[in-house]
Each structure stands twice: as structure tokens, then as C-alpha cells.
Amino acid sequence: MKKRMTMFLLVMLSITFFLTGCGPSTTTPGTSGATSPDGMVAVLVLGPSPVGKNSSSADRGAYVPLSGARISLLGTNMYSTTNSDGYATVDNVPAGTYVVTVGKDGYQASIYNSVTVGGGATTQVGPATGVEIPTSTAPYILDVSTLNAAIGTSVTITGSNFGAGLSKSAGSSTVTFNGIIATATSWSSTQIVCTVPGGATTGDLIVTVGAAASNSVTFTVTGGGTPEILSLNPTSGAVGTTVTITGTNFGSSQGSSLLAFNGNPATSITSWSDTQIVCAVPASATTGNVVVTVNGINSNGMSFGVLAWRAMTSGTSETLNAIWGTSDGINIFAVGTNFTIRRYDSASGTWVTSASGLAGGAFKGVWGSSANKVFACGTGGNIREYNGTSWSDSSSGTAINLNGIWGWTSGDTTYAFAVGDADAGAATLRYYTGTAWENRVSLATENLLAIWGKGDGSNTYAVGASGEMVRYTGAWNPVGSGTGYNLLGVWGSGSSNIFAISQNDGVIGRWNGTSWNWTNWNPAVPGVTGQLNGIWGSSGSNIYVVGNGYKMLYYNGTVWSSVTLPSDPSAPNLIGVWGTSSTNVYAVGANGTILHYGTN
């Protein structure tokens, strides 16, 4: 009894000197007596006496000053360690309310919530006689390097009894963030370093060793969790196209986060916020998923089609002169020399033979009103009709070469014009009534080489040799083109926006509703010369022209530019072009060449 009384008196005397009159759970002024914005936290820590633990004497259970205990202000990186007298102070503590933890490896921890620290004052934590912590093997969290962080952030957890020698999350020992297990990069008895796991949300941070769980610490996951892409605008585009990616949890700025198109990093990023990224499609991009990676966590993937010209395998070496298909792009036909017809099999994604029943000549044009009503016209006045299954003769009533065909529908009836070479001073013009082909007078005297019309056929143009141009508005009449060039193609987006292409040095003419203007389009692109063979567009700001020497031009509504095509050392002539939209275009030419602009 005398030993215990002596120990109590020594402890009380030490406390008196240290705290300068501090009583239990009280705050006293600092030693200078001056007002300061910061305060001090003071703790006396006691542990079981080694004698008391190992003896059967009356001293069993006695507590003595414990050195090496950690006192932490949780989540602030402010802490101290007790000296040989069991004392510790945490200095320069800003005024506020804190969670104070007291513990040591091999001991139970004491946790004090809502400890208020005043400016210029010393705050005693725990009883004036000291904080008694008994021995224990249970895990305790004493401090965390941060109490709020984004997924993927490294977090250091300091505590006791985490288990010596464990490497990462070994065996049944884990660190969980609101139930989601984290991967540890290091693990010792008193410290664990881990990363906030993907899928983690705000909630309890807990260390579990074996079957024993530590105290819980509230941890806030910033940024809302795993990044998620909700939409892409547009969903397809060529290299350099601006794309807006909308979603959640991208982070307020890019930092170390990544954005990739089918695994190819985007480097030209205009803006980055937590909910939106604006970037340009990178040069290396290919069709596939767009993925945002934040703190090492990948978002969901969302498909983006990279638009580019790609060569297709046609299955023929014949020259292909024209191409046409249905508006859904499912039924497509390419026609050419030796009366070749290739049909695109959308189910297999390949071009297959579609036997025409003819040989020796050449098809020059193809057009249809549906997948079951397609015409191909060519040399010798031949016109073949496709019924959805096979081709058969559709007697044109002439043996003169037919160079182009175009038509329209009215109700369930299909109408069409086919144009051809001149015979006896008059260009050949055949008209399909819905059941048979008849002769029509065009008033053209030169070979007619191409035809195009709009809507119901009431505004149809046919062009040909030596600048020949005629127009149908219920009757055919000559139109002064203002040029003597051989005209090989015609297309328009409306009655006052029509383009014609020529055989001579890349010249392109445009009808503005009043007159044809050739000067502004000659040459269409500096350095581009040679014969132009085909023209097609989806609108007045999306027009393609193809020509000899593997040339292709593109008009965006303002200027013409050259198109970069897949490498082909043979540089085949391109002759025909057609598409369903600005993102689905085909071009055909010599050596069985078929090119496709799209996302495949």
C-alpha cells in the first residue's frame, strides 16, 4: 500500500509542475501569458507496470509512465511521442475541435472525440492522473495522413497491432474504405500505406487483422468515385474532330489523368472539368472505346467511330465505273468493265459477284429506286434490271452506248432517264415509264456523259462533251454552261447550287441559280490537275470529287481541299463516288479499287 501511495504522489507532483496548476479537462494560459492564435495539447500516458503484470504481489495492476506512446490529432499530421516520464505535448495547434488518439503498439488505444483547443492555451487530454492504456493485441487506428481524398490517392494509416511482417493485404488482414478492400503497398505493425480503391465511397475506414477489426475512422472520398462517361458528341469523326465527353468524376483538372481513343492517348485537350472534357481526336486513333482514367481508375468505355478512308477488297481487277446503293447502305452495287457487277454483302462485310449475264462490254452507270429495282446501263445500249435476286435484260430500245442513269419514284412507280452518245447529231436519251424504256429528245447534239436530278425529276441536268448541258423541267432544253470543257459529272444540293466537273485540268463549275461560274473553281485546288470523273455529295457543305491519278477533292461549303487516301503505289484512276451520308461514302475506280469512308 505504501508503494502505491508513493507512486501516486510522484505522479501528482510531476503533473503539477508540468501543467502549472492544470486540473482535469481544463485549459490554462500559455507560459508567456500572451494571447496566441495557436494552442497546445498535453497528455500524460500510463501503462501497466511490468512488475505489476508479472507478479502476484499487491502491485498487480499498477500503472506507470509509458514512453514511446503516440498522441495524434487525427487527420492533421500533428502528433508527438511521450518521453520517459510518459509526457507529450503537441505544439502550435490552431484553435479548433479535434479527435485526439493515444496509443502504442502492443497496447489498447484511447480515443477522445471533440477535444476543443483554444488559442494561446494548453489543453489537457484525459484525467489529470494520466491516460491509462492496458496491453492489447487488437488493432487500432491512431492517425491517417488525410481524411479525404480521391480514388487512387495514396493514404498512410498509422496505428498499433497491425501485425508485423505482413506485406500488403496478406491473408485475412485488410484495409477497407466503406467496405471496399484497398491494395496496400506496404504494411508493418504500426503503419500501412495503401491507395483509395476504385468503387470506394465516403464511410468507415477500418483495418482488420485476422478476425479483429480496428476502430473506425470516417473517410471522405472526394470526386464522387469511379469516373463514368455518359455521352460523346459527336459519336464519330475524323482525326482532329472536336469531341465533347460528358460524364462524372473526371476531376476538376486533368493533372495525371488520361483520355484515350481505343488505347491511343488524346494529347490535344481543350478543357477538362469534373463533368466534361473537350478534346481533338488524336492522329493515332482507331475505332473503339473512349476511356477516361483518373487516379489509375478506368471509366466505362463508350464507342467512338474514327472516320477515315480505307481500301476494301472488291474481289475483281476490272475497272469499276460507277457505284450506287440504297439509303440504308445495306444494298450497294459497283459496276464496270466486262459488264462486271459487284454487290456488297452487308451480312459478311464483303463484296461478292452479282452475275449480270453479259460479257465483253462495260457498264457506265447504276441507279435504283430500291433493293429490288436497280438498273445498270452501259455500252451497246445495254440496260440490266435487278429484282432483288438476279439481273435480267431491260430492253433500252437502242444499241448506242449509254453513259449514265438517274431516276426517281412517284408513289409505287419508278421513273428514270438514261443518257448516252450522240447518234446522227443528237444525243441519246432514254426514258423509263415505269414499265418500259422509250426514246426522248434532249436537244443535245454532243455525247451526254452524266446525269443527275433532284426530287421528282422536275429539275434534272445532263452534261457531256464540249460543255454540252441540258436541263429537264417537264421538257428538255439546252443550258449555256459557258465552257467548252468535256463535262464528266454533275451533282447539286438544290436548284441554285449545282456543280459540274470537267475532263480538263481539275476544273469545277458551279451554278448559283443565275449563271455558271468556272473562274472561281479553276483550278479547284492549287496543284491539282487532270481529269475529274465523278462527283457526289450529301449536302452543299459535304461534296466529294474523284479523278485520274488517285485524286480526290473535298468541298466543305467554303473551300476545296485534297483528301488523303490509303497508300496505293499503282495510283489507280478513281471514276465513281457515292454515299448515304457524310460518314458513309464509297469511291470506285481502276484495278477493282473500292474505297470506303466510314468507321469500319
Secondary structure as UniProt FT lines:
FT   HELIX           2..19
FT   TURN            24..25
FT   STRAND          27..29
FT   TURN            31..32
FT   STRAND          38..48
FT   HELIX           50..54
FT   TURN            58..61
FT   STRAND          63..65
FT   TURN            67..68
FT   STRAND          70..73
FT   TURN            74..77
FT   STRAND          78..81
FT   TURN            84..85
FT   STRAND          87..94
FT   STRAND          96..103
FT   TURN            105..106
FT   STRAND          110..117
FT   TURN            119..120
FT   STRAND          121..124
FT   TURN            128..129
FT   STRAND          131..132
FT   STRAND          140..144
FT   STRAND          148..150
FT   TURN            151..152
FT   STRAND          154..160
FT   TURN            164..165
FT   TURN            171..172
FT   STRAND          174..177
FT   TURN            178..179
FT   STRAND          180..181
FT   STRAND          184..187
FT   STRAND          191..195
FT   TURN            198..199
FT   STRAND          203..209
FT   TURN            210..211
FT   STRAND          212..213
FT   STRAND          217..222
FT   TURN            223..224
FT   STRAND          228..233
FT   STRAND          236..238
FT   TURN            239..240
FT   STRAND          242..248
FT   TURN            255..256
FT   STRAND          258..261
FT   TURN            262..263
FT   STRAND          264..265
FT   STRAND          269..272
FT   STRAND          276..280
FT   TURN            283..284
FT   STRAND          288..294
FT   TURN            295..296
FT   STRAND          297..298
FT   STRAND          302..312
FT   STRAND          320..325
FT   TURN            327..328
FT   STRAND          331..337
FT   TURN            338..339
FT   STRAND          340..345
FT   TURN            346..349
FT   STRAND          350..353
FT   STRAND          362..370
FT   TURN            371..372
FT   STRAND          373..378
FT   HELIX           379..381
FT   STRAND          383..386
FT   STRAND          391..393
FT   STRAND          402..410
FT   TURN            411..412
FT   STRAND          413..423
FT   TURN            424..425
FT   STRAND          426..432
FT   STRAND          437..439
FT   STRAND          448..454
FT   TURN            455..458
FT   STRAND          459..464
FT   HELIX           465..467
FT   STRAND          469..472
FT   STRAND          476..478
FT   STRAND          487..494
FT   TURN            495..496
FT   STRAND          497..502
FT   TURN            505..506
FT   STRAND          508..511
FT   STRAND          516..517
FT   HELIX           519..521
FT   TURN            526..527
FT   STRAND          532..539
FT   TURN            540..541
FT   STRAND          542..547
FT   TURN            548..550
FT   STRAND          551..555
FT   STRAND          560..562
FT   TURN            569..570
FT   STRAND          574..581
FT   TURN            582..583
FT   STRAND          584..589
FT   HELIX           590..592
FT   STRAND          594..598
//
